Amino acid sequence: MTHPRRRLIIGILMVTLIVAAVPTIWIGAKWQRALRNVNKMIVTPVALPTATAAPQLAEAPIDAGPDDVPASIPTAVPEPGGAMNILLLGTDARLGEDISRTDTIVWVHLDGRTNRVSMLSFPRDLWVNVPVYGKNKINAVYPLGERKIGLGYGPALLKETVGELVGQPIDHFVLINFDGFKTLIDKIGGIYVDVPKAIDDPAYPTADYRTMKIHFDAGRQLLDGDRALIYSRTRHADSDFGRNQRQQQVLLAIFDRLREQGMLSQLTNIDHYTDAISDYIRTDFSRSEMLSLASMGTKLQAENIQRYAIDPTMVVERRQPSYVLLLNDKKGLKRLVSQMVDPTVASAGGETPAR
């Protein structure tokens, strides 16, 4: 082979390698940017103090008895065999607020062995036992931990509270505020939701503490971030129980939208997604755990997502001194938990209607 020909072949190979390397370098740079964004979302897990070291409330908790306060708060340990319990939390923080109540609380149980996901929503006025602090509304637990123990302790206290309520250790949390929720949905081009019946709310709360009238027609429709948030939060047309079902419906709609767009398209644009939401989400997942979770997501089918809810028959209302929902069917809750964590348990009530 002559030297000129050899140099030509070597030159062609070099150009080919450079052209082939450009996408790899580009994707690598996008991944580095995405990882920096992910790091912004991750908070260091904190351990709650023991009962003797924890600061106490100034006022005595209502209805709290000696059995309501444990000697210590156990540390949650991931279940063996690939099972994981996660709290999805949505805060209703408004302009100028650093700490607010959790408007949405959903327990998600993931079973990596069967690629099965179960969701259980809690009414925000549910009266629960808060380890160390006695009784309170479930949506008040997060700000209680933030203010009484310290910044970063709200999710930890809520994880322990829900873990005690359902008898399962809660491993992780994901916290998102209203702006992040709307931004995420807008970033994926909106979500399709099949509204089962027309909704009219004459007093939907706005960010400036006013109200406005809202309306949704019945039927399948595309919702942007603003409309999806309103659909998830409105409750005057029915109740908190109806709102819990809508919130689960929206979560599934987000999942469906991501699947429609394809995981590969998300991979090449991953930095755009993380750019958009990194300021609004906080979680105690590590990066490696997130990757494992994403791997499960690629195998998950919509029919393997089960929806459960605490329904009105399981609680009684108490309006004095403030409005709360008292759980009066503990066996019913135990049955729901069994259905969630064990796919062999026959489904018997408590499951929300199919989409």
Secondary structure, DSSP 4 states (H G I P E B T S, - for coil): --HHHHHHHHHHHHHHHHHHHHHHHHHHHHHHHHHHHHHHHB----PPPPTTTSPPPSSPPTT--GGGS-SS-PPP-PPGGGEEEEEEEEE---TT-SS--EEEEEEEEEETTTTEEEEEE--TTBEEEETTTEEEEGGGHHHHHHHHT-TT-HHHHHHHHHHHHHTS---EEEEEEHHHHHHHHHHTT-EEEEESS-EEEEEEE-TTS-EEEEEE-SEEEEE-HHHHHHHHH--TTS-HHHHHHHHHHHHHHHHHHHHHH-HHHHHHTHHHHHHHHTTTEEE---HHHHHHHHHHHHH--GGGEEEEE--GGGEEEE-SSS-EEEE--HHHHHHHHHHHH-TTSPP-S-BPPP-
